[in-house]
Amino acid sequence: MKKYDVAIIGAGAGGYVAAIYAARSGLNVALVEKGKVGGACFNLGCIPSKIMIEHSKLIQKMKLGEQWGISTNNIEIDFPKLMQRKEDLIQQLLEDIHRYIGNNTITYYSGKAEVTKDLVVKVNGEEFEAKDIILATGSKPFVPPFKGLETATYYTTDTIFNMKELPKQLTIIGGGVISIEMAFSLAPLGTKVTILNHSRDILQTEEPDARPIIRKKLHELGVELVLDFEFEEIRGNEIVTSRGVYTYENLLFATGRRPNVEIAEALGLEMDGRYIKVNEYYETNMPHVYAIGDIIGGHQLAHAASAEGIHAIEAILGNKPEPIDLSTIPRCVYSTPEIATFGALENEVSADEVIVTKLPFKTNPKALMEGNADGFIKFISSKKDNSILGACVVGDGATEILNSMLAVKVAGGTAEDLAKIIFPHPTKSELIGDAARTVFWKGIHI
């Protein structure tokens, strides 16, 4: 029977990164995947959705150009061609992952894995042993058990990207990140989008000050936003709610995901609710069995899973790594404008203990040049020692702009250190310098 130093079950964003990191660290690695490498992120979620958002951003930019005086002919959308571009890009990325795997001492197994309590892995009739095992089995869409659900035809977040024709109408149930990103993907292309969210607001895990900006933009794109109601039942292509009946042509459930914990249940691993319970090294209650990514809860993000995978390998190597600081994991919404955050939100901290500065993009030269001046930079620091507690950027390119503040925090810097950075002009990032200087009442463009 073959023996490996570590076996990783699942080749998504957490699993394949952990495998390569382990191989680069001198370990003999087995990597098992029952579907495609890249997992949900590359095949069913973050990557296809962001590609589609780029298509829609281009349409919005073309329409903005007409306001500036750059006339274009009627915009025609070849949706099958756009979807083919999506497929081509994904295929390129998957081939790259296979190449990364092939460049290292990794044995790749394609098939569904079974794991025994003595750390034997079975795949398609083959068996092998591993000193350590990392479970990185990801998650699947959750569809609420609504009354009458069996009468409906619907998409989930795993199937929506397989559509071949641009839908004339789409109703999305849910008001979280996936729902909002799908609305921004399709509404600019001409799809009439309706969002049904029973809560009082959208994006309730995100920066509260960002929500009105996103609601306003959705309204400008013609998106119907229905909030604060109760679902009653589904009758074919009708959704009955406490606020009335909504008819749909296409329906998407963007109502969260549930972890794939079948292997954990078979092994009898200790659970924390629906998630696998792990310690600071991502080890389960069974020695030498680790778990990362969506199956352990927390930040269910691709980059978080990758970081957890690397951390688990460091633990397996005996290096006893410091626990991952959750306040350094960025959270992103690829709306228009984007939302990017790390650390604490203003509504999560005490006003007596922090200094919060918030500067708008509406006076920033670069933002005005680009025609995207909606949004702001918010910076939260400690009154005690000026340490960086959190930040939020709402604006075009926010997911890139955020990183300089995060880099300073990770390096142990303070608001004073951030204020010393000389940002190029004109850039939207230069507003970061002003936000940091404003902590000391020395901001310039305020």
C-alpha positions in Angstrom: 0.0 0.0 0.0 1.3 3.4 -0.9 2.1 5.8 1.9 2.1 9.6 1.9 3.1 12.2 4.4 -0.2 14.0 3.9 -3.4 13.4 2.0 -5.7 16.2 1.1 -9.3 15.5 0.3 -10.6 18.2 -2.0 -8.8 20.3 -4.5 -10.6 23.6 -4.1 -9.0 26.9 -3.1 -8.0 25.5 0.2 -7.0 22.0 -0.8 -4.8 22.6 -3.9 -3.0 25.4 -2.2 -2.3 23.2 0.9 -1.1 20.4 -1.4 1.4 22.6 -3.3 2.6 24.3 -0.1 3.1 20.9 1.5 5.0 19.6 -1.5 7.2 22.8 -1.6 7.9 22.1 2.1 9.3 18.6 1.3 6.3 16.4 2.0 5.1 13.6 -0.2 1.5 14.5 -1.0 -1.7 12.9 -2.2 -4.5 15.1 -3.5 -8.0 13.8 -4.1 -10.8 15.5 -6.0 -14.1 14.0 -7.1 -14.9 16.9 -9.4 -12.8 19.6 -11.0 -9.7 21.2 -9.4 -10.4 24.7 -8.2 -13.6 23.6 -6.4 -16.7 25.8 -6.2 -14.6 29.1 -6.3 -13.1 28.5 -9.8 -15.9 26.5 -11.3 -19.2 27.6 -9.8 -18.7 30.8 -7.8 -16.1 33.5 -7.3 -14.4 33.2 -10.7 -17.4 32.9 -13.1 -19.3 35.6 -11.2 -16.4 38.0 -11.3 -15.9 37.4 -15.0 -19.6 38.2 -15.6 -19.3 41.3 -13.5 -16.4 42.5 -15.7 -18.7 42.1 -18.7 -21.3 44.2 -17.0 -18.8 46.8 -15.9 -17.8 47.3 -19.5 -21.4 48.0 -20.5 -21.7 50.5 -17.7 -18.4 52.2 -18.7 -19.7 52.4 -22.3 -22.9 54.1 -21.2 -20.8 56.5 -19.0 -18.8 57.4 -22.1 -21.9 58.5 -23.9 -22.5 61.0 -21.0 -19.0 62.4 -21.5 -19.5 62.9 -25.2 -18.2 59.6 -26.7 -20.9 58.4 -28.9 -21.3 54.7 -29.7 -23.7 52.8 -31.9 -26.3 50.7 -30.2 -24.7 48.2 -27.8 -25.4 44.7 -28.9 -24.7 41.8 -26.5 -23.7 38.4 -27.8 -24.5 36.5 -24.5 -23.4 33.0 -25.7 -20.0 34.6 -26.7 -19.7 36.2 -23.3 -20.4 32.9 -21.6 -17.9 31.2 -23.9 -15.3 33.7 -22.8 -16.1 32.8 -19.2 -15.6 29.1 -20.0 -12.4 29.7 -21.8 -11.0 31.7 -18.9 -12.0 29.1 -16.4 -10.5 26.4 -18.4 -7.2 28.3 -18.7 -7.2 28.8 -14.9 -7.9 25.1 -14.3 -5.1 24.1 -16.6 -2.8 26.4 -14.7 -3.8 24.6 -11.4 -3.1 21.2 -12.9 0.3 22.5 -14.1 1.1 23.8 -10.6 0.2 20.4 -9.2 2.2 18.6 -11.8 5.3 20.7 -11.1 5.4 19.3 -7.5 5.7 15.9 -5.7 1.9 15.5 -5.7 0.0 12.4 -6.7 -3.4 13.4 -8.0 -6.4 11.1 -7.6 -9.6 11.8 -9.4 -12.6 10.3 -7.6 -14.7 10.3 -4.4 -12.7 9.6 -1.3 -13.5 7.4 1.7 -11.4 7.8 4.8 -11.1 5.1 7.6 -10.3 5.8 11.2 -6.8 4.3 10.7 -6.1 7.0 8.1 -6.5 4.8 5.0 -7.9 6.6 2.0 -9.9 4.7 -0.6 -10.5 6.2 -4.1 -11.9 4.2 -7.0 -10.8 0.9 -5.6 -7.3 2.1 -4.7 -6.1 2.4 -1.2 -3.2 4.4 0.4 -2.2 5.5 3.8 -1.3 9.0 5.1 0.4 10.2 8.3 -1.9 13.2 8.3 -5.1 14.0 6.4 -6.6 17.4 5.6 -10.3 17.6 4.8 -11.1 20.4 2.4 -14.4 19.2 1.0 -16.2 22.6 0.6 -19.9 23.2 0.6 -23.0 23.0 -1.5 -26.0 25.4 -2.0 -28.7 25.5 0.5 -32.3 25.8 -0.7 -34.9 26.5 2.1 -37.7 24.0 2.2 -40.4 26.4 1.2 -44.0 25.1 0.9 -44.6 24.2 -2.8 -40.9 24.2 -3.7 -41.4 21.0 -5.7 -43.6 23.0 -8.1 -40.8 25.4 -9.0 -38.0 25.3 -11.5 -35.0 27.1 -10.2 -31.3 27.7 -10.4 -28.9 27.5 -7.5 -25.5 29.1 -7.2 -24.0 25.9 -8.6 -26.1 25.9 -11.8 -26.8 29.6 -12.6 -23.5 30.0 -14.6 -24.5 27.2 -16.9 -27.2 29.3 -18.6 -26.8 29.7 -22.3 -29.2 32.6 -23.0 -29.4 36.0 -21.3 -32.6 35.9 -19.2 -35.1 38.6 -19.8 -36.2 38.3 -16.2 -34.6 36.8 -13.0 -35.9 36.7 -9.5 -33.3 36.2 -6.8 -34.2 34.9 -3.4 -31.7 36.2 -0.8 -30.0 39.5 -0.1 -26.4 38.5 0.7 -23.2 38.8 -1.3 -24.0 36.3 -4.0 -27.4 37.7 -4.6 -26.1 41.3 -5.0 -23.2 40.2 -7.2 -25.6 38.3 -9.5 -27.8 41.4 -9.8 -24.8 43.5 -10.8 -23.8 40.8 -13.3 -27.0 40.7 -15.2 -29.0 43.9 -14.7 -26.5 46.0 -16.8 -26.9 43.5 -19.6 -30.6 44.1 -19.8 -32.1 41.5 -17.5 -34.9 42.7 -15.3 -33.9 41.6 -11.8 -36.0 41.3 -8.7 -34.4 40.6 -5.4 -36.7 39.1 -2.7 -35.1 39.3 0.8 -37.2 38.7 3.9 -34.8 40.8 6.1 -35.0 44.5 6.5 -31.9 45.2 4.4 -29.4 43.7 2.0 -25.7 42.8 2.8 -26.3 42.6 6.6 -22.9 41.2 7.3 -21.2 44.1 5.5 -20.5 47.8 6.4 -23.8 49.5 7.2 -22.8 52.8 5.5 -22.2 50.9 2.2 -25.7 49.6 2.0 -27.5 52.8 0.9 -25.0 53.3 -1.8 -25.5 49.8 -3.2 -29.3 50.1 -2.9 -29.2 53.4 -4.9 -27.1 51.8 -7.6 -29.4 48.8 -7.8 -32.3 51.2 -8.3 -30.5 53.0 -11.0 -30.0 49.7 -12.8 -33.7 49.0 -12.6 -33.4 46.2 -10.0 -36.6 45.8 -7.9 -35.7 45.3 -4.3 -38.3 43.8 -2.0 -37.5 43.7 1.7 -39.0 42.9 5.1 -41.7 40.3 4.5 -42.5 36.7 5.1 -42.3 33.9 2.5 -45.6 31.9 2.5 -45.4 29.4 -0.4 -44.4 28.8 -4.0 -47.0 28.0 -6.6 -45.3 27.1 -9.9 -43.9 30.4 -11.2 -45.5 32.5 -8.4 -43.9 33.3 -5.1 -46.5 34.1 -2.4 -45.3 36.5 0.3 -46.9 38.6 3.0 -46.4 41.6 0.7 -48.0 40.1 -2.3 -47.5 37.6 -5.1 -44.4 37.8 -7.4 -44.2 36.1 -10.7 -40.9 35.0 -12.2 -39.6 33.7 -15.5 -36.3 32.5 -13.9 -35.6 31.9 -10.3 -32.3 31.8 -8.4 -31.9 30.7 -4.8 -28.9 32.6 -3.3 -29.7 31.5 0.2 -26.3 30.4 1.5 -24.4 27.2 1.5 -24.0 24.1 3.7 -20.8 22.3 4.4 -20.0 18.9 2.9 -19.3 16.9 6.1 -20.1 13.4 5.0 -16.5 12.2 5.7 -16.5 13.9 9.0 -19.7 12.2 10.0 -18.4 8.8 8.9 -15.3 9.4 11.1 -17.3 10.5 14.1 -15.5 13.9 14.3 -16.7 16.4 16.9 -18.9 19.1 15.4 -19.7 22.7 16.2 -23.2 23.0 15.0 -23.2 22.0 11.4 -19.4 22.6 11.1 -16.4 20.5 12.0 -14.8 21.6 15.3 -11.1 22.4 15.0 -8.4 23.8 17.2 -6.0 26.7 16.5 -4.0 24.5 14.1 -7.2 23.3 12.3 -6.8 19.8 13.8 -10.0 18.0 14.7 -10.6 15.9 17.8 -9.1 13.0 15.9 -5.3 13.3 15.9 -3.7 13.8 12.5 -7.0 14.7 10.9 -7.4 18.4 10.0 -10.2 20.4 8.4 -10.2 23.8 6.5 -12.4 26.0 4.5 -16.2 26.0 4.3 -16.6 22.9 6.5 -15.3 24.7 9.6 -17.4 27.9 9.2 -15.9 31.3 10.0 -14.9 33.3 7.0 -16.2 31.1 4.2 -14.0 32.7 1.5 -11.5 31.2 -0.9 -8.5 33.2 0.3 -9.4 32.3 3.9 -9.4 28.6 3.0 -6.1 28.9 1.3 -4.6 30.6 4.4 -6.0 27.9 6.6 -4.5 25.2 4.3 -1.1 26.7 4.6 -1.5 27.1 8.4 -2.5 23.4 8.7 0.6 22.3 6.8 2.8 24.5 9.0 1.3 22.7 12.0 1.9 19.3 10.4 5.5 20.3 9.9 5.7 20.9 13.6 6.3 24.7 13.3 3.5 25.6 15.7 2.3 28.7 13.7 0.7 31.6 15.4 -3.1 31.5 15.0 -4.5 33.3 12.0 -5.7 36.8 13.0 -9.2 36.9 11.7 -9.0 40.7 11.6 -6.5 40.5 8.8 -8.7 38.5 6.4 -10.3 40.9 3.9 -14.0 40.6 3.0 -15.1 41.7 -0.5 -18.3 42.4 -2.4 -17.8 42.8 -6.1 -20.8 45.1 -6.6 -20.6 48.5 -8.4 -19.1 50.2 -6.5 -17.1 47.4 -4.7 -17.1 47.0 -0.9 -13.8 45.8 0.8 -13.4 45.5 4.5 -11.0 44.0 7.1 -11.2 44.0 10.9 -13.8 45.7 12.9 -16.8 47.6 11.6 -17.8 50.9 13.2 -21.0 49.4 14.7 -18.9 46.7 16.4 -16.6 48.9 18.4 -17.1 51.3 21.3 -16.9 55.0 20.3 -15.1 55.7 23.6 -12.2 53.4 22.5 -11.7 54.2 18.9 -11.2 57.0 16.4 -13.2 56.6 13.2 -12.4 58.7 10.1 -14.5 58.6 7.0 -13.6 60.5 3.8 -15.7 60.5 0.6 -14.4 59.9 -2.9 -16.6 62.8 -4.3 -13.7 65.2 -4.0 -11.0 62.8 -5.0 -9.5 63.9 -8.4 -8.9 60.4 -9.7 -12.4 59.2 -8.8 -13.9 62.2 -10.5 -11.9 61.6 -13.6 -13.1 58.0 -13.8 -16.7 59.0 -13.2 -17.0 56.8 -10.2 -17.0 59.1 -7.2 -19.6 57.1 -5.2 -18.2 55.7 -1.9 -15.7 56.4 0.8 -12.8 55.2 2.8 -13.4 54.5 6.5 -10.6 54.0 8.9 -10.8 52.7 12.5 -7.9 53.0 14.9 -7.4 52.7 18.7 -7.3 55.8 20.8 -4.9 54.0 23.2 -2.1 53.2 20.8 -3.2 54.2 17.3 -3.2 50.6 16.2 -5.3 49.8 13.1 -8.5 48.0 14.1 -10.3 48.0 10.8 -11.0 49.7 7.5 -13.6 49.8 4.8 -13.4 51.0 1.2 -16.5 51.5 -0.9 -15.7 52.5 -4.4 -14.5 51.4 -7.8 -11.5 49.2 -7.3 -12.0 49.0 -3.5 -10.8 45.4 -3.4 -7.4 46.6 -4.5 -7.3 49.9 -2.7 -7.9 48.2 0.7 -4.6 46.3 0.6 -2.2 49.1 1.5 -4.0 49.6 4.8 -4.1 45.9 5.4 -0.4 45.5 4.6 0.5 48.1 7.2 -1.7 46.4 9.8 -0.1 43.0 9.2 3.4 44.5 9.4 2.5 45.8 12.9 2.2 49.4 11.8 -0.1 52.1 13.2 -2.2 54.9 11.9 0.9 57.1 12.3 2.9 54.8 10.1 0.2 54.8 7.5 0.1 58.6 7.5 3.8 58.6 6.6 3.3 56.8 3.3 3.6 59.0 0.2 0.8 58.0 -2.1 1.1 58.9 -5.8 -1.2 61.7 -7.1 -3.7 61.5 -8.6 -4.9 58.2 -7.2 -7.8 57.1 -5.2 -5.4 55.5 -2.7 -4.1 58.9 -1.7 -7.3 59.3 0.3 -5.9 56.6 2.6 -3.2 59.0 3.7 -5.7 61.7 4.5 -7.8 59.2 6.4 -4.8 58.3 8.5 -3.7 61.9 9.0 -7.2 62.8 10.1 -6.8 60.5 13.1 -4.4 63.2 14.3 -6.5 66.1 13.0 -4.0 66.8 10.2 -6.0 65.6 7.2 -5.6 67.8 4.1 -8.5 67.2 1.8 -11.4 67.2 4.2 
